[in-house]
Amino acid sequence: MEIAYIPSPSQGVLHLGPIPLRGYAFCIIIGVFVAVWLGNKRWIARGGLPGTTADIAVWAVPFGLVGGRLYHVITDYELYFSEGRDWVDAFKIWEGGLGIWGAIALGAVGAWIGCRRRGIPLPAWADALAPGIVFAQAIGRWGNWFNQELYGKSTDLPWALKITSSTDGRVPGLYHPTFLYESLWCVGVGFLVIWADRRFKLGHGRAFALYVAAYCVGRFWIEYLRVDEAHHVLGMRLNNWTAIAVFILAVVYLVLSARMRPGREEVVEPAAVASGGGDSEDGGEADGDAVDLEKSESADAESADAEAPESDEVSESDEASEPAEDEAGSAKKS
């Protein structure tokens, strides 16, 4: 008897007249807005200017969408180029199919272009964006729920996902809600990065590397549960091997970066320093200390100047009294 389960939407698109409103697309769009909003707050706190995050995102987001779609199409090419398939479907991104590995890789290229145009270091910007990116992934995974896709193995757990669609080889039934598992894992990773960044003052791309490494750990076991068609290498799904490789690279970067460039960047956006804006959390305290020091030095100098005339007057009076005493003494002798 089915005591409890997570229902699937009867359809993933609503029509507002001739305009289709797709749940998958909405999840992606909301995720992008969350990433940019949180990234902007973190960038300003690091000493950057408001609006810089959005300007770079104009480059990073389109590149990321293209990269994510390319990875999906290349690794699942049989869905679009095998017999009976229409290759035009490869361009229908709203129907689902974005590989996070390709999205991050090509999105980084777009971000690099945007950062160079603004004259700021890419690693610092990536650190500011890291939690927002993983929160965006958490939101985006709900797009798979709307499309009834990327679920896991059969289960009778109370939180099982009920699949009702039978298109594209789906078998209606109860399955592990891997979209929910990954969404919750991404939320946890986001808070982990925020905590670690505050606790250890991560810089030079290490907050981003921590996000990548932690995400890969969760993606590995979640990928193991999935039952959708995928290419296998040595008995494991391709994405499992990708998660292992990316995890190793992220950990190596964390270790080497901490040794070669410890600490955090003092200046993340030169334009902010030139304009006198974009005070960071650490910079604000440092500036306040500098102002207090300057005030104390100024006060000492003023007090010294005020005392100087008195000492001069005393010395002059002493000099004047000495001749007078000599004259008096000589008069007595005479």
C-alpha positions in Angstrom: 0.0 0.0 0.0 1.3 3.4 -0.9 1.3 5.3 2.4 3.2 8.4 1.2 5.1 9.6 -1.8 6.1 12.8 -3.6 3.7 13.4 -6.5 5.0 14.5 -9.9 3.4 17.4 -11.8 0.9 16.2 -14.4 2.7 18.5 -16.9 5.8 20.6 -16.9 4.4 23.5 -18.9 1.5 25.8 -18.6 0.1 27.9 -21.5 -0.7 31.5 -20.9 -2.5 32.0 -24.2 0.1 31.3 -26.9 3.0 31.7 -24.4 4.3 28.5 -22.9 5.5 28.8 -19.3 7.9 25.9 -18.6 8.8 24.9 -15.0 12.3 23.8 -16.0 13.0 27.2 -17.5 11.6 29.0 -14.5 13.8 27.1 -12.2 16.9 27.9 -14.2 16.0 31.6 -14.3 15.3 31.9 -10.6 18.5 30.1 -9.9 20.5 32.6 -12.0 18.9 35.6 -10.1 19.7 34.0 -6.7 23.3 33.4 -7.7 23.8 37.0 -9.0 22.0 38.6 -6.0 24.0 36.6 -3.4 27.2 37.0 -5.4 26.7 40.8 -5.5 26.3 41.0 -1.7 29.4 38.9 -1.2 31.4 40.9 -3.8 30.6 44.2 -2.1 31.6 42.7 1.3 34.9 41.7 -0.2 35.6 45.3 -1.4 34.1 45.3 -4.9 31.7 47.7 -6.5 27.9 47.1 -6.8 26.9 45.9 -10.2 30.2 44.3 -11.1 28.8 40.8 -10.4 25.9 41.4 -12.8 28.2 42.8 -15.5 30.4 39.7 -15.4 27.3 37.4 -15.2 26.2 38.8 -18.6 29.2 36.9 -20.0 29.2 33.9 -17.7 25.6 32.9 -17.9 25.3 32.5 -21.7 28.6 30.7 -21.9 27.4 28.5 -19.0 24.1 27.6 -20.7 25.9 26.7 -23.9 28.6 24.7 -22.1 26.0 22.8 -20.1 24.0 22.0 -23.2 27.1 20.9 -25.2 28.2 18.5 -22.4 24.7 17.0 -22.3 24.4 16.6 -26.1 27.9 15.2 -26.4 27.6 12.6 -23.6 24.0 11.6 -24.6 24.4 12.1 -28.4 22.2 9.0 -29.1 19.2 11.0 -27.9 19.5 13.4 -30.8 21.5 11.7 -33.5 20.5 8.1 -33.5 18.0 6.5 -35.8 14.5 7.9 -35.4 15.7 11.0 -33.5 15.5 14.6 -34.7 18.8 16.5 -34.3 16.9 19.7 -34.0 15.9 18.6 -30.5 19.5 19.2 -29.4 18.6 23.0 -29.4 15.5 22.6 -27.3 17.1 23.5 -24.0 13.8 24.1 -22.3 13.0 20.4 -22.5 15.8 19.7 -20.0 19.4 18.5 -20.4 22.1 20.7 -18.9 25.4 19.1 -17.7 26.8 21.0 -14.7 30.3 20.1 -15.7 30.1 21.8 -19.0 28.2 24.7 -17.5 30.9 25.5 -15.0 33.8 24.9 -17.4 32.5 27.1 -20.2 30.9 29.5 -17.8 34.3 30.1 -16.3 35.5 31.1 -19.8 32.8 33.7 -20.0 33.5 34.9 -16.5 37.2 35.2 -17.4 36.4 37.5 -20.3 34.2 39.6 -18.1 36.8 39.8 -15.4 39.5 40.9 -17.8 37.3 43.6 -19.1 36.8 44.9 -15.6 40.4 44.4 -14.5 39.7 42.1 -11.6 41.0 38.6 -10.7 38.8 35.7 -11.7 39.6 33.6 -8.5 38.3 36.4 -6.2 35.1 36.7 -8.2 34.6 33.0 -8.3 35.0 32.9 -4.5 32.2 35.5 -4.1 29.9 33.6 -6.5 30.5 30.0 -5.2 27.6 29.8 -2.7 25.2 31.5 -5.1 26.1 29.1 -7.9 25.5 26.0 -5.7 22.2 27.5 -4.4 21.2 28.1 -8.1 21.9 24.4 -8.7 19.7 23.5 -5.8 16.8 25.5 -7.4 17.6 24.3 -10.9 17.2 20.6 -9.9 13.5 21.1 -9.3 13.3 21.6 -13.1 13.9 17.8 -13.3 10.9 17.3 -11.1 8.7 19.3 -13.5 10.0 17.1 -16.4 9.8 13.8 -14.5 13.4 13.0 -15.3 16.7 11.9 -13.7 15.1 9.9 -10.9 16.7 7.0 -9.1 16.1 3.3 -8.4 12.8 1.9 -7.3 12.0 2.3 -3.7 9.1 2.1 -1.2 10.4 4.8 1.1 7.8 7.4 2.3 9.5 10.1 0.3 9.6 8.1 -2.9 8.9 10.0 -6.1 5.9 8.9 -8.1 6.5 8.9 -11.9 3.4 8.9 -14.0 4.8 9.6 -17.5 5.5 6.7 -19.8 7.2 8.7 -22.6 10.8 8.1 -23.7 11.0 4.7 -22.0 9.8 5.8 -18.6 8.1 3.1 -16.5 5.5 4.6 -14.0 6.2 3.7 -10.4 7.9 4.9 -7.2 11.6 5.9 -7.4 14.3 7.6 -5.4 13.9 11.4 -5.8 17.5 12.0 -6.8 16.5 15.6 -7.8 15.6 16.2 -4.2 18.7 14.6 -2.8 20.9 16.7 -5.0 18.9 19.9 -4.2 19.3 19.3 -0.5 23.0 18.4 -0.8 23.6 21.6 -2.8 21.9 23.7 0.0 24.2 22.1 2.5 27.3 22.7 0.4 26.3 26.4 0.0 26.1 26.9 3.7 29.4 25.0 4.2 31.2 27.3 1.8 29.8 30.4 3.5 30.8 29.1 7.0 34.3 28.1 5.8 34.9 31.4 4.0 34.1 33.3 7.2 36.0 31.0 9.5 39.2 30.6 7.5 39.1 33.8 5.2 39.4 31.7 2.0 40.9 33.6 -0.9 42.5 33.1 -4.3 39.8 30.7 -5.5 39.8 28.4 -2.5 36.1 29.0 -1.6 35.2 28.0 -5.2 37.4 24.9 -5.0 35.8 23.9 -1.8 32.4 24.2 -3.4 33.5 22.0 -6.3 35.0 19.3 -4.1 32.0 19.1 -1.8 29.6 19.0 -4.7 31.5 16.2 -6.3 31.2 14.1 -3.2 27.4 14.3 -3.2 27.1 14.0 -6.9 29.0 10.7 -6.9 26.6 8.8 -4.6 23.5 10.5 -6.1 24.7 9.5 -9.6 25.1 6.0 -8.4 21.3 5.9 -7.6 20.2 7.1 -11.0 18.7 4.7 -13.6 18.4 6.9 -16.7 20.4 5.9 -19.7 24.1 6.8 -19.5 27.5 5.8 -20.9 29.5 3.5 -18.6 33.3 3.2 -18.3 34.7 0.2 -16.4 31.4 -0.5 -14.9 30.7 3.1 -13.7 28.6 5.9 -15.1 30.6 8.5 -17.0 29.5 11.2 -14.6 30.9 9.2 -11.7 34.3 9.3 -13.3 33.9 13.0 -14.0 33.1 13.6 -10.4 36.2 11.7 -9.2 38.5 13.6 -11.6 37.1 17.0 -10.8 37.2 16.3 -7.0 40.9 15.4 -7.2 41.7 18.6 -9.2 39.7 20.7 -6.7 41.5 19.2 -3.7 44.9 19.6 -5.3 44.2 23.3 -6.1 43.1 23.8 -2.5 46.4 22.4 -1.1 48.7 24.1 -3.6 46.9 27.5 -3.4 47.0 27.5 0.4 50.8 27.0 0.3 51.7 29.3 -2.6 49.2 32.1 -1.9 48.0 32.0 1.7 45.5 34.5 3.0 42.9 36.5 1.1 43.2 39.2 -1.6 43.6 42.7 -0.1 42.2 44.3 -3.2 39.6 42.6 -5.4 38.6 45.5 -7.6 41.1 48.4 -8.2 38.3 50.6 -9.5 36.6 50.4 -6.0 39.8 51.6 -4.3 40.2 54.4 -6.8 36.7 55.6 -6.2 36.9 55.2 -2.4 34.0 52.8 -2.3 33.5 49.1 -1.8 34.7 48.8 1.8 35.3 45.2 2.7 34.6 43.6 6.1 38.2 43.6 7.0 39.0 46.8 5.2 36.4 48.8 7.2 38.1 48.0 10.5 41.6 48.7 9.1 40.5 52.1 7.7 38.9 53.0 11.1 42.1 52.1 12.9 44.2 54.2 10.5 41.9 57.2 11.0 42.2 56.9 14.8 45.9 56.6 14.6 46.1 59.7 12.4 43.9 61.6 14.8 46.0 60.6 17.8 49.2 61.7 16.0 47.7 65.0 15.0 46.6 65.6 18.7 50.1 64.9 19.9 51.6 67.3 17.4 49.2 70.1 18.4 49.9 69.6 22.1 53.7 69.7 21.4 53.3 73.0 19.4 51.2 74.5 22.2 53.9 73.7 24.8 56.8 74.9 22.7 56.2 78.7 23.2 56.1 78.3 27.0 59.4 76.6 27.1 60.9 79.3 24.9 59.6 82.1 27.2 60.9 80.4 30.3 64.4 80.1 28.8 64.4 83.7 27.7 63.4 84.9 31.2 66.0 82.8 32.7 68.6 84.3 30.4 67.4 87.8 31.3 67.6 87.1 35.0 71.1 85.9 35.0 72.7 89.2 33.8 70.6 91.1 36.4 71.9 88.9 39.2 75.5 89.5 38.0 75.0 93.3 38.0 73.5 93.2 41.5 76.4 91.1 42.8 79.0 93.4 41.3 77.2 96.5 42.9 77.5 95.0 46.4 81.1 94.3 45.9 81.8 97.8 44.8 
